[in-house]
Amino acid sequence: MIRALCLCTCLSAAAVPAQAGDAPDPSMAFRTWLRDYLTGAVRFQKGGRTDPAVVEDVDRRMAALAQTDTLPAAKLLFEAAVAAPRPATNLSAHERIDFQREVQPWRLHAMAEGYLRGMREPHILPWLFAKLRAKDLRAKEPNESQRHALAVFRILAGHPSLEAKLELLRACGSMPNGLRVHAVRAMARDAELDLLPHLLGLLRDREPNVRIAACNAIGTALQPHVDETLGKEPAGDLLAQRDRAISKLAAILKRDKIWQVRSAAAYALATMRCKAVIPALIAGLDAELKRKRDPWAMDVRLHKLLEGLTGQSVARGGIEPWKAFWRAEGASFAVRPKPEPGQEPKQDSRYEKFFDLTIESDRVLFVLDFSGSMAEPVTLHRQGTTAGGAAGSTATKAELVVKELKKLVMALPDGALCNFIVFGEDVRIWRAEGDRPALVRLDDDTRDDLLGNFLDGLRPNGPTNLYDALQAALGFGGRGLYDRYYAAGFDTLYVISDGAPTAGPVTDKLEIRRRVREANDLRKITIHCITFGDKNDTDFLRPMAEENGGRHIHIE
């Protein structure tokens, strides 16, 4: 009876005609649009390019909805923030990839999250917080509650309210490990000094990913207040906070068993750009050089950070030159400004040059573009562009890459670990372990296979699916560290390409950079990029390298 009465009431209300001059209901209009979007009737990308008219239309619809500032409007925007569009008909594998590329769910999610972050209706935050307490968040198999929790973290990241910060702090301590990492990262987005005590406490966490995220957040929180290149001179409580943070990070740098955690501590110290971090980095380098069984190139990273902070050019491989420098100049030393692009100090070579980049690690993964455009000829315009290229010589881009790789493989020592991911329209891994590139140890047999079979068998073909190649290298959807790979993995990645991405589920350059940056926030892999051809197509790889601790070389 009650249900029937409610139904009659609703139908009566629906039957009442709109009054003249009434504005259209933005909720109804947006729900209709979202239904069309989920089936692919609306797509952000057309003809291989993002359609600005569609983006503007969606932004206008969301703005109108958010302006109502009601809980029902927030719930509808949250539906957009977690939308998972599905094609209405059965499609081939390639057609499904095209579908995902054109509907760009990541763009819709980011737009909806931004508007939700700006809404102030008092019931919205408690409703979002309730999603972080769902009973099935600890389930082993991925589920909707976990997906919703990740969206809530993205919304709360950078949220101005105290309630949001407190909820993220609670999540950092109470949620399952895989989600706790995202909570810490959300808290780190715009980390402020009032969070510093909590972040320092997280450095003791048993989960390595949480310690990494905490290190990142500590550097972010302190840098604006202690950066001496910006003229900052902390005093009083702020000085005490800075020194306590340096002490805690220095202990992590010397003692943590996980190299990615030590790397995060080193970069957090360097991010502060103040004189007080230099003794801690020197002590960390000293400890790194004494590690007998740790193969990672952490000593190279620390050496580079010290050179960047001090402006010194010091031979690698020993700690005494750095200790002597600090004894002689520490009292009067002032941190130098960050060097302008192109003004970085010259670096010596550990093994061999590869397209003018120094190979400094023996755990290297290569991501190679063998799309159809790599069959185009290139003429070197200057001597020294490559380790063996002569000015005026001509070869296809693919031939040039293979020639350089062969020299590199012969130069790397026995026991070095490497692998190769090759991409055109599809992605191929030289040797895989499941869906991950395996750690292949170089010896006579593996060199023979690599040089005589794999590299010589590569043929340029198809469009440029850079996204899936980087997904294979970094695993965008993973936790960042994989428990059984803590002691085994790659620490350096080389990306070699001659053009903009044109295939795969994501071709937007900024979105690819964002996913690489977020995935590598925990992995701490150094990413170098080598590009050919039109710089308008490949310029996005320069900032991608710089954002991930690497260098960029453009072959002309």
Stockholm file with secondary structure:
# STOCKHOLM 1.0

chainA/1-556         MIRALCLCTCLSAAAVPAQAGDAPDPSMAFRTWLRDYLTGAVRFQKGGRTDPAVVEDVDRRMAALAQTDTLPAAKLLFEAAVAAPRPATNLSAHERIDFQREVQPWRLHAMAEGYLRGMREPHILPWLFAKLRAKDLRAKEPNESQRHALAVFRILAGHPSLEAKLELLRACGSMPNGLRVHAVRAMARDAELDLLPHLLGLLRDREPNVRIAACNAIGTALQPHVDETLGKEPAGDLLAQRDRAISKLAAILKRDKIWQVRSAAAYALATMRCKAVIPALIAGLDAELKRKRDPWAMDVRLHKLLEGLTGQSVARGGIEPWKAFWRAEGASFAVRPKPEPGQEPKQDSRYEKFFDLTIESDRVLFVLDFSGSMAEPVTLHRQGTTAGGAAGSTATKAELVVKELKKLVMALPDGALCNFIVFGEDVRIWRAEGDRPALVRLDDDTRDDLLGNFLDGLRPNGPTNLYDALQAALGFGGRGLYDRYYAAGFDTLYVISDGAPTAGPVTDKLEIRRRVREANDLRKITIHCITFGDKNDTDFLRPMAEENGGRHIHIE
#=GR chainA/1-556 SS CHHHHHHHHHHHHHHSCCCTTCCCCHHHHHHHHHHHHHTTSSCSEETTEECHHHHHHHHHHHHHHHHTCCHHHHHHHHHHHTCCCCCSSCCCHHHHHHHHHHHCHHHHHHHHHHHHHHCCCTTHHHHHHHGGGCGGGGCSSCCHHHHHHHHHHHHHTTCCCHHHHHHHHHHHHHSCHHHHHHHHHHHHTTCCGGGHHHHHHHTTCSCHHHHHHHHHHHHHHHHHHHCGGGTCCCCHHHHHHHHHHHHHHHHHHHHCSCHHHHHHHHHHHHHHCCGGGHHHHHHHHHHHHTCSSCCSTHHHHHHHHHHHHHCCCCCSSCSHHHHHHHHHHGGGCCCCCCCCTTCCCCCCCSSCEETTEECCCSEEEEEEECSGGGGSEEECCSTTSSSSCCTTCEEEHHHHHHHHHHHHHHHSCTTCEEEEEEESSSEEESSEETTEECCEECSHHHHHHIIIIIGGGCCCCSCCCHHHHHHHHHCTTSCSSCGGGTTSCCSEEEEEESSCCCSSSCCCHHHHHHHHHHHHHHHCCEEEEEEESCHHHHTTHHHHHHHTTCCEEEEC
#=GC SS_cons         CHHHHHHHHHHHHHHSCCCTTCCCCHHHHHHHHHHHHHTTSSCSEETTEECHHHHHHHHHHHHHHHHTCCHHHHHHHHHHHTCCCCCSSCCCHHHHHHHHHHHCHHHHHHHHHHHHHHCCCTTHHHHHHHGGGCGGGGCSSCCHHHHHHHHHHHHHTTCCCHHHHHHHHHHHHHSCHHHHHHHHHHHHTTCCGGGHHHHHHHTTCSCHHHHHHHHHHHHHHHHHHHCGGGTCCCCHHHHHHHHHHHHHHHHHHHHCSCHHHHHHHHHHHHHHCCGGGHHHHHHHHHHHHTCSSCCSTHHHHHHHHHHHHHCCCCCSSCSHHHHHHHHHHGGGCCCCCCCCTTCCCCCCCSSCEETTEECCCSEEEEEEECSGGGGSEEECCSTTSSSSCCTTCEEEHHHHHHHHHHHHHHHSCTTCEEEEEEESSSEEESSEETTEECCEECSHHHHHHIIIIIGGGCCCCSCCCHHHHHHHHHCTTSCSSCGGGTTSCCSEEEEEESSCCCSSSCCCHHHHHHHHHHHHHHHCCEEEEEEESCHHHHTTHHHHHHHTTCCEEEEC
//
